[in-house]
Amino acid sequence: LIVFTIAICAVWGLSNVLSLSLFIMPIFVAVFYIFNIDISLKNLYGSYFIFLIIINGLSWSVNQR
């Protein structure tokens, strides 16, 4: 039962993260393209993580109002 619950939570969380990624990734690429920042595979993951933190903070502050 515990393993089943963990599996359900993992699938639910993964689906939420993937839908969020599909929504945010085009915005992320557009921001990089507009500001003419070169995207290499080495700096992509770190900058995407920072971008997600910034977007998360902005959406949290909007929801607090």
N, CA, C and O atoms as CSV, one atom per row, in Angstrom:
chain,resi,resn,atom,element,x,y,z
A,1,LEU,N,N,0.838,-1.205,0.000
A,1,LEU,CA,C,0.000,0.000,0.000
A,1,LEU,C,C,0.875,1.259,0.000
A,1,LEU,O,O,0.582,2.221,-0.709
A,2,ILE,N,N,1.951,1.249,0.798
A,2,ILE,CA,C,2.832,2.421,0.868
A,2,ILE,C,C,3.522,2.643,-0.479
A,2,ILE,O,O,3.623,3.772,-0.959
A,3,VAL,N,N,3.997,1.546,-1.081
A,3,VAL,CA,C,4.663,1.656,-2.387
A,3,VAL,C,C,3.683,2.167,-3.435
A,3,VAL,O,O,4.044,2.978,-4.287
A,4,PHE,N,N,2.446,1.691,-3.370
A,4,PHE,CA,C,1.410,2.135,-4.309
A,4,PHE,C,C,1.148,3.636,-4.155
A,4,PHE,O,O,1.030,4.355,-5.147
A,5,THR,N,N,1.057,4.100,-2.910
A,5,THR,CA,C,0.841,5.527,-2.646
A,5,THR,C,C,2.007,6.362,-3.166
A,5,THR,O,O,1.799,7.414,-3.770
A,6,ILE,N,N,3.236,5.893,-2.932
A,6,ILE,CA,C,4.418,6.606,-3.421
A,6,ILE,C,C,4.411,6.665,-4.946
A,6,ILE,O,O,4.751,7.692,-5.533
A,7,ALA,N,N,4.019,5.547,-5.595
A,7,ALA,CA,C,3.975,5.513,-7.059
A,7,ALA,C,C,2.935,6.491,-7.594
A,7,ALA,O,O,3.193,7.194,-8.570
A,8,ILE,N,N,1.762,6.544,-6.964
A,8,ILE,CA,C,0.709,7.481,-7.389
A,8,ILE,C,C,1.203,8.921,-7.251
A,8,ILE,O,O,1.020,9.733,-8.158
A,9,CYS,N,N,1.830,9.234,-6.116
A,9,CYS,CA,C,2.342,10.592,-5.889
A,9,CYS,C,C,3.431,10.943,-6.899
A,9,CYS,O,O,3.490,12.072,-7.386
A,10,ALA,N,N,4.295,9.970,-7.214
A,10,ALA,CA,C,5.378,10.222,-8.167
A,10,ALA,C,C,4.820,10.508,-9.557
A,10,ALA,O,O,5.271,11.437,-10.228
A,11,VAL,N,N,3.844,9.716,-9.991
A,11,VAL,CA,C,3.249,9.925,-11.319
A,11,VAL,C,C,2.505,11.252,-11.363
A,11,VAL,O,O,2.596,11.981,-12.351
A,12,TRP,N,N,1.764,11.575,-10.291
A,12,TRP,CA,C,1.014,12.831,-10.233
A,12,TRP,C,C,1.971,14.030,-10.274
A,12,TRP,O,O,1.747,14.988,-11.014
A,13,GLY,N,N,3.035,13.965,-9.473
A,13,GLY,CA,C,4.010,15.053,-9.459
A,13,GLY,C,C,4.730,15.192,-10.785
A,13,GLY,O,O,4.965,16.307,-11.252
A,14,LEU,N,N,5.087,14.058,-11.404
A,14,LEU,CA,C,5.780,14.087,-12.690
A,14,LEU,C,C,4.898,14.693,-13.774
A,14,LEU,O,O,5.377,15.462,-14.607
A,15,SER,N,N,3.603,14.349,-13.766
A,15,SER,CA,C,2.701,14.908,-14.777
A,15,SER,C,C,2.549,16.412,-14.592
A,15,SER,O,O,2.492,17.155,-15.572
A,16,ASN,N,N,2.484,16.868,-13.336
A,16,ASN,CA,C,2.390,18.310,-13.079
A,16,ASN,C,C,3.644,19.034,-13.537
A,16,ASN,O,O,3.562,20.099,-14.148
A,17,VAL,N,N,4.816,18.455,-13.241
A,17,VAL,CA,C,6.082,19.076,-13.632
A,17,VAL,C,C,6.211,19.120,-15.153
A,17,VAL,O,O,6.670,20.119,-15.707
A,18,LEU,N,N,5.808,18.046,-15.829
A,18,LEU,CA,C,5.916,18.014,-17.287
A,18,LEU,C,C,4.989,19.027,-17.934
A,18,LEU,O,O,5.376,19.684,-18.900
A,19,SER,N,N,3.763,19.167,-17.417
A,19,SER,CA,C,2.851,20.154,-17.995
A,19,SER,C,C,3.372,21.565,-17.749
A,19,SER,O,O,3.246,22.433,-18.613
A,20,LEU,N,N,3.959,21.798,-16.572
A,20,LEU,CA,C,4.558,23.101,-16.274
A,20,LEU,C,C,5.739,23.373,-17.196
A,20,LEU,O,O,5.914,24.492,-17.677
A,21,SER,N,N,6.554,22.339,-17.442
A,21,SER,CA,C,7.708,22.497,-18.320
A,21,SER,C,C,7.274,22.809,-19.744
A,21,SER,O,O,7.875,23.656,-20.406
A,22,LEU,N,N,6.231,22.128,-20.220
A,22,LEU,CA,C,5.742,22.384,-21.573
A,22,LEU,C,C,5.181,23.794,-21.692
A,22,LEU,O,O,5.225,24.394,-22.766
A,23,PHE,N,N,4.650,24.328,-20.581
A,23,PHE,CA,C,4.110,25.680,-20.604
A,23,PHE,C,C,5.223,26.724,-20.521
A,23,PHE,O,O,5.148,27.762,-21.178
A,24,ILE,N,N,6.259,26.453,-19.716
A,24,ILE,CA,C,7.288,27.463,-19.435
A,24,ILE,C,C,8.440,27.423,-20.434
A,24,ILE,O,O,9.067,28.452,-20.684
A,25,MET,N,N,8.731,26.257,-21.012
A,25,MET,CA,C,9.897,26.128,-21.896
A,25,MET,C,C,9.867,27.108,-23.074
A,25,MET,O,O,10.898,27.712,-23.368
A,26,PRO,N,N,8.713,27.297,-23.774
A,26,PRO,CA,C,8.708,28.296,-24.863
A,26,PRO,C,C,8.995,29.712,-24.381
A,26,PRO,O,O,9.665,30.475,-25.077
A,27,ILE,N,N,8.497,30.077,-23.195
A,27,ILE,CA,C,8.777,31.403,-22.632
A,27,ILE,C,C,10.268,31.537,-22.350
A,27,ILE,O,O,10.879,32.570,-22.625
A,28,PHE,N,N,10.843,30.468,-21.793
A,28,PHE,CA,C,12.269,30.436,-21.472
A,28,PHE,C,C,13.110,30.629,-22.732
A,28,PHE,O,O,14.045,31.430,-22.742
A,29,VAL,N,N,12.778,29.895,-23.791
A,29,VAL,CA,C,13.521,30.007,-25.050
A,29,VAL,C,C,13.326,31.394,-25.657
A,29,VAL,O,O,14.267,31.968,-26.205
A,30,ALA,N,N,12.108,31.936,-25.562
A,30,ALA,CA,C,11.838,33.269,-26.108
A,30,ALA,C,C,12.651,34.339,-25.384
A,30,ALA,O,O,13.184,35.248,-26.020
A,31,VAL,N,N,12.748,34.238,-24.062
A,31,VAL,CA,C,13.535,35.208,-23.290
A,31,VAL,C,C,14.997,35.137,-23.699
A,31,VAL,O,O,15.646,36.168,-23.880
A,32,PHE,N,N,15.523,33.912,-23.845
A,32,PHE,CA,C,16.918,33.762,-24.265
A,32,PHE,C,C,17.126,34.314,-25.670
A,32,PHE,O,O,18.157,34.925,-25.951
A,33,TYR,N,N,16.148,34.101,-26.556
A,33,TYR,CA,C,16.273,34.578,-27.935
A,33,TYR,C,C,16.195,36.101,-27.992
A,33,TYR,O,O,16.949,36.732,-28.733
A,34,ILE,N,N,15.285,36.699,-27.212
A,34,ILE,CA,C,15.108,38.155,-27.223
A,34,ILE,C,C,16.365,38.846,-26.697
A,34,ILE,O,O,16.813,39.836,-27.277
A,35,PHE,N,N,16.937,38.336,-25.606
A,35,PHE,CA,C,18.109,38.968,-25.006
A,35,PHE,C,C,19.417,38.477,-25.609
A,35,PHE,O,O,20.497,38.844,-25.146
A,36,ASN,N,N,19.319,37.640,-26.650
A,36,ASN,CA,C,20.472,37.186,-27.431
A,36,ASN,C,C,21.517,36.486,-26.553
A,36,ASN,O,O,22.716,36.729,-26.684
A,37,ILE,N,N,21.040,35.612,-25.653
A,37,ILE,CA,C,21.925,34.808,-24.811
A,37,ILE,C,C,22.106,33.469,-25.502
A,37,ILE,O,O,21.127,32.820,-25.869
A,38,ASP,N,N,23.358,33.049,-25.681
A,38,ASP,CA,C,23.556,31.772,-26.373
A,38,ASP,C,C,23.259,30.621,-25.415
A,38,ASP,O,O,23.682,30.626,-24.259
A,39,ILE,N,N,22.526,29.643,-25.922
A,39,ILE,CA,C,22.112,28.494,-25.125
A,39,ILE,C,C,22.983,27.312,-25.505
A,39,ILE,O,O,22.910,26.811,-26.628
A,40,SER,N,N,23.806,26.870,-24.571
A,40,SER,CA,C,24.539,25.628,-24.773
A,40,SER,C,C,24.028,24.612,-23.761
A,40,SER,O,O,23.423,24.977,-22.753
A,41,LEU,N,N,24.274,23.345,-24.036
A,41,LEU,CA,C,23.735,22.299,-23.172
A,41,LEU,C,C,24.322,22.385,-21.772
A,41,LEU,O,O,23.699,21.948,-20.804
A,42,LYS,N,N,25.539,22.957,-21.663
A,42,LYS,CA,C,26.187,23.018,-20.356
A,42,LYS,C,C,25.489,24.022,-19.438
A,42,LYS,O,O,25.278,23.739,-18.258
A,43,ASN,N,N,25.129,25.193,-19.971
A,43,ASN,CA,C,24.512,26.197,-19.105
A,43,ASN,C,C,22.989,26.172,-19.167
A,43,ASN,O,O,22.330,26.950,-18.476
A,44,LEU,N,N,22.417,25.278,-19.996
A,44,LEU,CA,C,20.961,25.257,-20.152
A,44,LEU,C,C,20.269,24.828,-18.869
A,44,LEU,O,O,19.298,25.459,-18.453
A,45,TYR,N,N,20.755,23.758,-18.230
A,45,TYR,CA,C,20.065,23.214,-17.068
A,45,TYR,C,C,20.103,24.175,-15.892
A,45,TYR,O,O,19.093,24.363,-15.214
A,46,GLY,N,N,21.254,24.783,-15.643
A,46,GLY,CA,C,21.353,25.724,-14.537
A,46,GLY,C,C,20.496,26.949,-14.744
A,46,GLY,O,O,19.816,27.400,-13.822
A,47,SER,N,N,20.522,27.494,-15.954
A,47,SER,CA,C,19.747,28.701,-16.206
A,47,SER,C,C,18.254,28.401,-16.238
A,47,SER,O,O,17.449,29.242,-15.836
A,48,TYR,N,N,17.867,27.206,-16.714
A,48,TYR,CA,C,16.452,26.842,-16.706
A,48,TYR,C,C,15.961,26.679,-15.270
A,48,TYR,O,O,14.833,27.052,-14.946
A,49,PHE,N,N,16.824,26.113,-14.401
A,49,PHE,CA,C,16.470,25.957,-12.990
A,49,PHE,C,C,16.275,27.327,-12.340
A,49,PHE,O,O,15.311,27.531,-11.602
A,50,ILE,N,N,17.186,28.267,-12.611
A,50,ILE,CA,C,17.070,29.624,-12.069
A,50,ILE,C,C,15.819,30.305,-12.614
A,50,ILE,O,O,15.113,30.994,-11.878
A,51,PHE,N,N,15.542,30.109,-13.921
A,51,PHE,CA,C,14.357,30.680,-14.549
A,51,PHE,C,C,13.087,30.145,-13.883
A,51,PHE,O,O,12.150,30.902,-13.629
A,52,LEU,N,N,13.058,28.834,-13.600
A,52,LEU,CA,C,11.900,28.242,-12.921
A,52,LEU,C,C,11.723,28.830,-11.526
A,52,LEU,O,O,10.596,29.078,-11.099
A,53,ILE,N,N,12.834,29.056,-10.808
A,53,ILE,CA,C,12.746,29.639,-9.467
A,53,ILE,C,C,12.177,31.054,-9.546
A,53,ILE,O,O,11.340,31.433,-8.726
A,54,ILE,N,N,12.631,31.845,-10.537
A,54,ILE,CA,C,12.140,33.217,-10.694
A,54,ILE,C,C,10.655,33.218,-11.031
A,54,ILE,O,O,9.881,33.969,-10.437
A,55,ILE,N,N,10.249,32.367,-11.998
A,55,ILE,CA,C,8.837,32.287,-12.380
A,55,ILE,C,C,7.992,31.827,-11.193
A,55,ILE,O,O,6.896,32.341,-10.968
A,56,ASN,N,N,8.504,30.861,-10.439
A,56,ASN,CA,C,7.784,30.366,-9.269
A,56,ASN,C,C,7.613,31.478,-8.235
A,56,ASN,O,O,6.537,31.626,-7.655
A,57,GLY,N,N,8.663,32.255,-8.004
A,57,GLY,CA,C,8.570,33.366,-7.063
A,57,GLY,C,C,7.587,34.428,-7.518
A,57,GLY,O,O,6.822,34.956,-6.711
A,58,LEU,N,N,7.603,34.745,-8.809
A,58,LEU,CA,C,6.664,35.738,-9.337
A,58,LEU,C,C,5.225,35.268,-9.209
A,58,LEU,O,O,4.357,36.029,-8.784
A,59,SER,N,N,4.965,34.004,-9.578
A,59,SER,CA,C,3.595,33.495,-9.491
A,59,SER,C,C,3.139,33.405,-8.038
A,59,SER,O,O,1.966,33.630,-7.741
A,60,TRP,N,N,4.067,33.076,-7.128
A,60,TRP,CA,C,3.719,33.021,-5.708
A,60,TRP,C,C,3.351,34.406,-5.192
A,60,TRP,O,O,2.381,34.553,-4.449
A,61,SER,N,N,4.125,35.430,-5.584
A,61,SER,CA,C,3.842,36.783,-5.100
A,61,SER,C,C,2.540,37.319,-5.695
A,61,SER,O,O,1.820,38.069,-5.035
A,62,VAL,N,N,2.236,36.938,-6.936
A,62,VAL,CA,C,0.958,37.352,-7.533
A,62,VAL,C,C,-0.197,36.686,-6.793
A,62,VAL,O,O,-1.231,37.312,-6.563
A,63,ASN,N,N,-0.025,35.414,-6.420
A,63,ASN,CA,C,-1.092,34.705,-5.705
A,63,ASN,C,C,-1.274,35.227,-4.287
A,63,ASN,O,O,-2.353,35.072,-3.716
A,64,GLN,N,N,-0.254,35.838,-3.707
A,64,GLN,CA,C,-0.367,36.357,-2.347
A,64,GLN,C,C,-1.218,37.624,-2.297
A,64,GLN,O,O,-1.785,37.946,-1.253
A,65,ARG,N,N,-1.313,38.340,-3.407
A,65,ARG,CA,C,-2.063,39.603,-3.410
A,65,ARG,C,C,-3.554,39.378,-3.491
A,65,ARG,O,O,-4.324,40.339,-3.504
